[in-house]
């Protein structure tokens, strides 16, 4: 079974779950149902910080905006690579229009920007849309088997 991670919307704790059983997943801490969105997790500033600080696997974040053409073109690629790499990393999406503070704090100058965090630290960054092969190849050196 493939594993992935999400944050509980009730208690804000990170949870590992089986992707094949995502529809019935419950929080290991508060026992409430987990709202699994798919291979990626939409986050705000608080959830982004929680994932970066506490994730046992690398955190890959897509900084995007709904008005950005390249961001919208890259979205299916991000989801596809997230599905293929479930359990090897956590794939997050942060809407910079709704949540501008994290992108300003992290020095995001253009979108889409993808950042990789490991052990609470930024380890890589790339701006601009990528095709699936380039994106998968780029993150390959940072992801790990769970």
Backbone as a chain_set.jsonl record, in Angstrom:
{"seq": "XXXXXXXXXXXXXXXXXXXXXXXXXXXXXXXXXXXXXXXXXXXXXXXXXXXXXXXXXXXXXXXXXXXXXXXXXXXXXXXXXXXXXXXXXXXXXXXXXXXXXXXXXXXXXXXXXXXXXXXXXXXXXXXXXXXXXXXXXXXXXXXXXX", "coords": {"N": [[0.824, -1.187, 0.0], [0.383, 2.277, -0.665], [1.646, 5.089, 1.041], [0.867, 8.271, 2.502], [0.824, 11.681, 3.687], [-1.046, 13.951, 5.741], [-2.569, 16.874, 7.213], [-4.581, 17.031, 10.064], [-7.681, 18.615, 10.054], [-8.96, 19.307, 12.365], [-7.36, 19.012, 14.76], [-4.861, 19.749, 13.916], [-2.633, 18.032, 13.66], [-0.02, 16.087, 12.164], [-0.693, 13.374, 10.039], [-0.165, 10.051, 8.971], [-1.299, 8.071, 6.304], [-2.95, 5.364, 4.532], [-3.098, 5.523, 1.097], [-4.911, 4.101, -0.429], [-7.012, 3.784, 1.266], [-8.007, 6.257, 1.796], [-10.521, 7.528, 1.859], [-11.716, 6.645, 4.181], [-10.05, 7.356, 6.215], [-8.946, 8.249, 9.488], [-8.031, 10.612, 12.023], [-5.123, 9.958, 13.848], [-4.768, 11.059, 16.29], [-6.977, 12.702, 17.32], [-9.086, 11.24, 16.417], [-11.023, 12.005, 14.574], [-12.598, 12.268, 11.297], [-10.37, 12.413, 8.493], [-9.927, 14.883, 6.052], [-9.184, 14.09, 3.086], [-7.759, 15.351, 0.243], [-6.694, 14.463, -2.11], [-3.78, 13.775, -4.084], [-2.319, 15.993, -3.368], [-2.038, 18.627, -0.899], [-3.851, 21.432, 0.01], [-2.708, 24.323, 1.561], [-2.503, 26.726, 4.281], [-0.77, 29.452, 5.885], [-0.248, 28.551, 8.55], [-0.572, 25.705, 8.42], [1.352, 25.134, 6.508], [3.72, 25.812, 7.867], [3.587, 23.916, 9.94], [3.798, 21.457, 8.556], [6.383, 21.792, 7.372], [7.99, 21.968, 9.658], [7.517, 19.521, 11.014], [7.264, 17.269, 9.358], [8.085, 13.906, 8.535], [9.093, 13.211, 6.12], [10.43, 14.657, 3.045], [9.141, 17.915, 2.175], [7.351, 19.257, -0.406], [6.558, 22.149, -1.995], [4.252, 23.926, -3.919], [4.064, 27.112, -4.92], [1.609, 29.187, -5.989], [-0.874, 30.958, -8.027], [-4.314, 31.693, -8.766], [-4.733, 33.262, -11.059], [-2.559, 32.951, -12.635], [-1.248, 31.843, -15.563], [0.956, 29.985, -16.282], [1.097, 28.693, -13.797], [-1.373, 27.377, -13.636], [-1.09, 25.697, -15.812], [0.969, 24.069, -14.904], [-0.161, 22.742, -12.755], [-1.537, 20.141, -13.232], [0.709, 18.552, -13.758], [2.135, 18.731, -11.347], [0.297, 17.42, -9.651], [0.264, 14.878, -10.869], [2.945, 13.963, -10.539], [3.003, 14.044, -7.779], [1.193, 12.001, -7.165], [2.555, 9.764, -8.184], [4.745, 9.772, -6.492], [3.766, 9.385, -3.934], [4.006, 9.074, -0.47], [6.76, 9.231, -0.499], [7.326, 11.853, -0.27], [5.745, 14.88, 0.887], [3.293, 16.68, -0.773], [2.463, 19.921, -1.23], [0.232, 22.688, -1.843], [0.243, 26.137, -2.098], [-1.726, 28.89, -2.231], [-0.803, 31.882, -3.316], [-2.153, 34.251, -3.585], [-4.294, 34.177, -1.785], [-2.875, 33.682, 0.533], [-0.478, 35.523, 1.159], [1.657, 36.024, 2.958], [3.483, 33.789, 3.618], [4.892, 33.399, 1.171], [6.129, 35.867, 0.85], [7.741, 35.949, 3.15], [9.432, 33.801, 2.631], [10.759, 34.641, 0.419], [9.768, 34.343, -2.199], [9.768, 35.216, -5.49], [8.631, 34.991, -7.997], [6.024, 33.2, -9.715], [4.932, 30.067, -11.106], [6.58, 28.81, -8.205], [8.515, 26.246, -6.919], [9.365, 24.78, -3.921], [11.546, 22.842, -1.897], [11.614, 21.294, 1.211], [13.416, 19.911, 3.907], [13.797, 18.285, 6.95], [12.972, 20.622, 8.259], [14.263, 22.679, 6.905], [14.891, 24.729, 4.0], [15.878, 23.134, 1.068], [16.005, 23.16, -1.662], [15.019, 25.037, -4.598], [12.98, 26.119, -7.252], [11.936, 28.083, -9.962], [9.229, 28.623, -12.235], [7.278, 26.772, -14.636], [7.431, 23.215, -15.096], [7.954, 20.268, -17.109], [6.599, 16.935, -16.618], [8.617, 14.946, -16.571], [11.006, 16.415, -16.153], [10.391, 17.646, -13.701], [9.949, 15.413, -11.988], [12.494, 14.259, -12.15], [14.038, 16.292, -11.011], [13.087, 16.425, -8.323], [13.729, 13.9, -7.504], [16.219, 13.422, -6.257], [15.751, 14.276, -3.713], [13.583, 13.037, -2.518], [12.396, 10.297, -0.475], [12.16, 6.821, 0.345], [9.455, 5.557, 2.18]], "CA": [[0.0, 0.0, 0.0], [1.09, 3.538, -0.734], [1.408, 5.952, 2.202], [1.036, 9.698, 2.325], [0.651, 12.439, 4.918], [-1.918, 15.112, 5.709], [-2.78, 17.496, 8.522], [-5.962, 16.978, 10.524], [-8.318, 19.921, 10.103], [-9.49, 19.547, 13.705], [-6.33, 19.164, 15.8], [-3.638, 20.215, 13.246], [-1.533, 17.079, 13.797], [0.327, 15.374, 10.934], [-1.13, 11.981, 10.021], [0.214, 9.167, 7.871], [-2.454, 7.252, 5.962], [-2.888, 4.546, 3.324], [-3.815, 6.238, 0.043], [-6.012, 3.265, -0.9], [-8.092, 3.891, 2.252], [-8.097, 7.683, 2.126], [-11.9, 7.946, 2.114], [-12.112, 6.242, 5.535], [-8.954, 7.678, 7.133], [-9.254, 9.055, 10.663], [-6.862, 11.167, 12.702], [-4.555, 9.086, 14.878], [-4.712, 11.788, 17.553], [-8.302, 13.078, 17.82], [-10.01, 10.214, 15.904], [-12.023, 12.571, 13.664], [-12.283, 11.943, 9.899], [-9.421, 13.258, 7.772], [-10.419, 15.346, 4.752], [-8.113, 13.848, 2.125], [-8.114, 16.051, -0.987], [-6.056, 13.849, -3.267], [-2.334, 13.619, -3.908], [-1.728, 17.226, -2.846], [-2.77, 19.249, 0.201], [-3.878, 22.891, -0.014], [-2.335, 24.781, 2.897], [-2.365, 28.133, 4.626], [0.515, 29.707, 6.54], [-0.087, 27.687, 9.716], [-0.37, 24.311, 8.019], [2.648, 25.067, 5.834], [4.736, 25.787, 8.911], [3.493, 22.642, 10.655], [4.393, 20.427, 7.703], [7.827, 22.019, 7.239], [8.652, 21.7, 10.937], [7.304, 18.205, 11.606], [7.128, 16.153, 8.42], [9.192, 12.949, 8.527], [9.568, 13.091, 4.735], [10.562, 15.986, 2.438], [7.938, 18.684, 1.878], [7.493, 19.925, -1.704], [5.503, 23.156, -2.005], [3.987, 24.68, -5.143], [3.531, 28.446, -4.686], [0.871, 29.458, -7.216], [-2.026, 31.857, -7.921], [-5.338, 31.289, -9.731], [-4.688, 34.081, -12.269], [-1.267, 32.696, -13.284], [-1.338, 30.82, -16.608], [1.927, 28.905, -16.089], [0.734, 27.937, -12.585], [-2.484, 26.493, -13.99], [-0.556, 24.677, -16.721], [1.824, 23.177, -14.121], [-0.947, 22.045, -11.727], [-1.701, 18.705, -13.481], [2.029, 17.919, -13.632], [2.404, 18.64, -9.913], [-0.571, 16.361, -9.123], [0.715, 13.592, -11.423], [4.193, 13.578, -9.873], [2.636, 13.79, -6.382], [0.585, 10.668, -7.124], [3.629, 8.795, -8.418], [5.697, 9.804, -5.372], [3.054, 9.347, -2.651], [4.754, 8.397, 0.58], [8.181, 9.6, -0.573], [7.351, 13.271, 0.075], [4.438, 15.508, 1.023], [3.135, 17.674, -1.829], [1.565, 20.975, -0.784], [-0.026, 23.812, -2.731], [-0.069, 27.345, -1.36], [-2.256, 29.952, -3.074], [-0.128, 33.107, -2.874], [-3.11, 35.349, -3.563], [-5.032, 34.067, -0.526], [-1.929, 33.592, 1.656], [0.758, 36.144, 0.675], [2.727, 36.134, 3.961], [4.566, 32.796, 3.51], [5.736, 33.611, -0.004], [6.963, 37.04, 1.133], [8.727, 35.561, 4.166], [10.379, 32.854, 2.038], [11.441, 35.273, -0.704], [9.274, 33.902, -3.506], [9.734, 36.405, -6.347], [7.809, 34.709, -9.164], [5.268, 31.952, -9.619], [5.024, 29.118, -10.003], [7.853, 28.464, -7.576], [8.454, 25.013, -6.136], [10.419, 24.712, -2.911], [11.652, 21.567, -1.19], [12.083, 21.415, 2.584], [13.753, 18.654, 4.573], [14.209, 18.54, 8.342], [12.667, 21.995, 8.617], [15.087, 23.645, 6.171], [14.808, 24.736, 2.541], [17.028, 22.469, 0.45], [16.02, 23.434, -3.105], [13.979, 25.942, -5.087], [12.988, 26.298, -8.7], [10.817, 28.888, -10.446], [8.785, 28.312, -13.584], [6.622, 25.481, -14.855], [8.281, 22.133, -15.598], [7.215, 19.093, -17.566], [6.599, 15.876, -15.603], [9.916, 14.265, -16.513], [11.963, 17.333, -15.519], [10.0, 17.825, -12.308], [10.229, 14.155, -11.276], [13.945, 14.119, -12.069], [14.559, 17.285, -10.075], [12.777, 16.074, -6.931], [14.2, 12.542, -7.232], [17.344, 13.405, -5.335], [15.332, 14.738, -2.39], [12.537, 12.188, -1.956], [12.905, 9.071, 0.127], [11.22, 5.726, 0.535], [8.899, 5.496, 3.535]], "C": [[0.867, 1.248, 0.0], [0.689, 4.409, 0.456], [1.578, 7.409, 1.802], [0.767, 10.363, 3.667], [-0.325, 13.575, 4.688], [-1.988, 15.693, 7.114], [-4.26, 17.431, 8.841], [-6.508, 18.402, 10.62], [-8.865, 20.286, 11.473], [-8.397, 19.847, 14.726], [-4.966, 19.605, 15.242], [-2.423, 19.32, 13.458], [-1.283, 16.405, 12.448], [-0.068, 13.913, 11.086], [-0.605, 11.27, 8.792], [-0.995, 8.275, 7.592], [-2.179, 6.439, 4.708], [-3.702, 5.242, 2.244], [-4.999, 5.432, -0.48], [-7.217, 3.341, 0.034], [-8.338, 5.341, 2.658], [-9.512, 8.108, 2.498], [-12.373, 7.591, 3.521], [-11.048, 6.579, 6.582], [-9.44, 8.553, 8.285], [-7.949, 9.512, 11.309], [-6.399, 10.221, 13.805], [-4.57, 9.749, 16.251], [-6.106, 12.068, 18.118], [-9.415, 12.156, 17.328], [-11.136, 10.765, 15.029], [-11.622, 12.248, 12.235], [-11.29, 12.935, 9.296], [-10.024, 13.633, 6.424], [-9.272, 15.231, 3.753], [-8.548, 14.421, 0.785], [-7.603, 15.367, -2.24], [-4.565, 13.794, -3.027], [-1.635, 14.853, -3.349], [-2.61, 17.773, -1.727], [-2.683, 20.76, 0.035], [-3.625, 23.383, 1.407], [-2.404, 26.292, 3.029], [-1.031, 28.284, 5.356], [0.763, 28.754, 7.71], [0.197, 26.242, 9.356], [0.957, 24.138, 7.295], [3.761, 24.955, 6.873], [4.762, 24.476, 9.669], [4.132, 21.522, 9.841], [5.908, 20.581, 7.625], [8.552, 21.617, 8.523], [8.599, 20.238, 11.353], [7.254, 17.029, 10.647], [8.34, 15.225, 8.466], [9.768, 12.709, 7.13], [9.707, 14.495, 4.156], [9.199, 16.612, 2.11], [8.197, 19.469, 0.601], [6.294, 20.853, -1.87], [5.452, 23.871, -3.349], [3.347, 26.0, -4.737], [2.903, 28.902, -5.998], [-0.204, 30.516, -6.954], [-3.026, 31.486, -9.016], [-5.336, 32.084, -11.036], [-3.446, 33.803, -13.116], [-1.377, 31.54, -14.284], [-0.334, 29.691, -16.453], [1.636, 28.057, -14.845], [-0.363, 26.931, -12.902], [-2.026, 25.387, -14.922], [0.28, 23.65, -15.961], [1.032, 22.315, -13.132], [-1.15, 20.556, -12.013], [-0.385, 17.933, -13.368], [2.373, 17.718, -12.166], [1.589, 17.5, -9.301], [-0.123, 14.983, -9.599], [1.97, 13.098, -10.707], [3.932, 13.307, -8.387], [2.035, 12.398, -6.231], [1.652, 9.594, -7.252], [4.562, 8.677, -7.218], [5.026, 9.809, -4.0], [3.855, 8.528, -1.649], [6.232, 8.732, 0.599], [8.388, 11.056, -0.174], [5.915, 13.72, 0.278], [4.38, 16.62, -0.012], [2.057, 18.669, -1.418], [1.404, 22.034, -1.855], [-0.419, 24.998, -1.86], [-0.476, 28.436, -2.344], [-1.705, 31.281, -2.554], [-1.058, 34.317, -2.851], [-3.883, 35.353, -2.241], [-4.123, 34.112, 0.698], [-0.579, 34.185, 1.238], [1.921, 36.133, 1.674], [3.822, 35.077, 3.808], [5.479, 33.036, 2.312], [6.636, 34.831, 0.186], [8.082, 36.673, 2.108], [9.813, 34.663, 3.586], [11.074, 33.408, 0.793], [11.027, 34.759, -2.067], [9.071, 35.143, -4.361], [8.864, 36.225, -7.586], [7.096, 33.387, -8.968], [5.059, 31.373, -11.01], [6.46, 28.98, -9.502], [7.623, 27.2, -6.77], [9.649, 25.012, -5.195], [10.377, 23.349, -2.246], [12.267, 21.836, 0.179], [12.363, 20.024, 3.132], [14.293, 18.986, 5.961], [14.054, 20.009, 8.724], [13.42, 23.068, 7.859], [14.826, 23.577, 4.668], [16.071, 24.091, 1.98], [17.101, 22.715, -1.054], [14.848, 24.332, -3.464], [14.113, 26.044, -6.592], [11.744, 27.094, -9.097], [10.509, 28.526, -11.885], [8.177, 26.927, -13.681], [7.622, 24.483, -15.43], [7.395, 21.048, -16.183], [7.402, 17.993, -16.521], [7.962, 15.208, -15.461], [10.961, 15.137, -15.804], [11.671, 17.491, -14.033], [10.325, 16.577, -11.484], [11.732, 13.941, -11.116], [14.552, 15.06, -11.049], [14.298, 16.885, -8.624], [13.344, 14.719, -6.529], [15.344, 12.453, -6.246], [16.975, 13.786, -3.909], [14.295, 13.84, -1.732], [13.139, 10.928, -1.371], [11.786, 8.06, 0.312], [10.759, 5.705, 1.988], [8.701, 4.048, 3.922]], "O": [[1.947, 1.271, 0.591], [-0.484, 4.455, 0.828], [2.332, 7.736, 0.885], [0.512, 9.687, 4.664], [-0.426, 14.103, 3.581], [-1.527, 15.082, 8.078], [-5.099, 17.737, 7.993], [-5.871, 19.283, 11.197], [-9.199, 21.445, 11.72], [-8.492, 20.823, 15.471], [-4.024, 19.811, 16.007], [-1.292, 19.806, 13.436], [-2.218, 16.178, 11.68], [0.186, 13.29, 12.117], [-0.602, 11.83, 7.695], [-1.638, 7.781, 8.519], [-1.295, 6.773, 3.919], [-4.882, 5.526, 2.452], [-5.989, 6.012, -0.928], [-8.329, 2.997, -0.367], [-8.829, 5.607, 3.756], [-9.687, 8.963, 3.367], [-13.34, 8.178, 4.007], [-11.146, 6.127, 7.723], [-10.236, 9.472, 8.092], [-6.905, 8.877, 11.157], [-7.207, 9.743, 14.601], [-4.403, 9.074, 17.267], [-6.392, 11.716, 19.262], [-10.558, 12.273, 17.769], [-12.11, 10.058, 14.768], [-10.451, 11.982, 11.966], [-11.359, 14.137, 9.554], [-10.575, 12.777, 5.732], [-8.484, 16.163, 3.594], [-9.583, 14.03, 0.246], [-8.058, 15.685, -3.339], [-4.125, 13.768, -1.877], [-0.489, 14.772, -2.907], [-3.785, 17.423, -1.624], [-1.59, 21.315, -0.07], [-4.258, 22.911, 2.351], [-2.37, 27.031, 2.045], [-0.252, 27.333, 5.429], [1.858, 28.21, 7.846], [1.1, 25.622, 9.918], [1.618, 23.11, 7.448], [4.638, 24.099, 6.762], [5.833, 23.973, 10.008], [4.913, 20.731, 10.37], [6.639, 19.605, 7.794], [9.612, 20.993, 8.47], [9.536, 19.75, 11.984], [7.206, 15.883, 11.095], [9.481, 15.684, 8.439], [10.813, 12.075, 6.986], [9.157, 15.441, 4.719], [8.236, 15.908, 1.807], [9.143, 20.252, 0.527], [5.149, 20.4, -1.884], [6.466, 24.354, -3.853], [2.212, 26.015, -4.261], [3.593, 28.993, -7.014], [-0.422, 30.921, -5.813], [-2.627, 31.016, -10.081], [-5.891, 31.618, -12.031], [-3.301, 34.364, -14.202], [-1.577, 30.392, -13.889], [-0.731, 28.526, -16.489], [1.892, 26.853, -14.836], [-0.294, 25.774, -12.488], [-2.514, 24.26, -14.836], [0.298, 22.477, -16.334], [1.514, 21.262, -12.716], [-0.952, 19.751, -11.103], [-0.376, 16.783, -12.929], [2.851, 16.651, -11.78], [2.118, 16.704, -8.525], [-0.128, 14.026, -8.824], [2.041, 11.934, -10.313], [4.571, 12.435, -7.799], [2.339, 11.693, -5.269], [1.645, 8.618, -6.502], [5.109, 7.605, -6.957], [5.647, 10.195, -3.009], [4.319, 7.429, -1.951], [6.894, 8.534, 1.618], [9.488, 11.451, 0.212], [4.977, 13.025, -0.113], [5.313, 17.416, -0.12], [0.888, 18.311, -1.276], [2.3, 22.259, -2.669], [-1.292, 24.89, -1.0], [0.32, 28.856, -3.184], [-2.094, 31.745, -1.482], [-0.776, 35.302, -2.167], [-4.099, 36.41, -1.648], [-4.547, 34.53, 1.775], [0.368, 33.439, 0.989], [3.075, 36.226, 1.256], [5.0, 35.429, 3.861], [6.697, 32.895, 2.419], [7.781, 34.831, -0.267], [9.237, 37.048, 1.904], [10.974, 34.744, 3.989], [11.888, 32.717, 0.181], [11.836, 34.736, -2.995], [8.29, 36.024, -4.003], [8.407, 37.211, -8.165], [7.509, 32.557, -8.158], [5.014, 32.118, -11.989], [7.416, 29.027, -10.276], [6.649, 27.099, -6.024], [10.789, 25.214, -5.612], [9.307, 22.771, -2.055], [13.292, 22.507, 0.298], [11.63, 19.076, 2.849], [15.142, 19.864, 6.115], [14.896, 20.57, 9.425], [13.241, 24.254, 8.134], [14.571, 22.502, 4.125], [17.187, 24.446, 2.359], [18.15, 22.501, -1.661], [13.839, 24.392, -2.761], [15.218, 26.055, -7.134], [10.641, 26.815, -8.628], [11.399, 28.171, -12.657], [8.515, 26.027, -12.913], [8.541, 24.857, -16.158], [6.23, 20.915, -15.807], [8.259, 18.103, -15.645], [8.408, 14.937, -14.346], [11.71, 14.65, -14.957], [12.582, 17.472, -13.206], [10.908, 16.678, -10.405], [12.189, 13.492, -10.065], [15.463, 14.688, -10.31], [15.191, 16.993, -7.784], [13.433, 14.416, -5.34], [15.424, 11.496, -5.476], [17.788, 13.639, -2.995], [14.14, 13.874, -0.512], [14.251, 10.535, -1.723], [10.614, 8.419, 0.421], [11.567, 5.82, 2.909], [8.241, 3.762, 5.027]]}, "num_chains": 1, "name": "protein.A"}
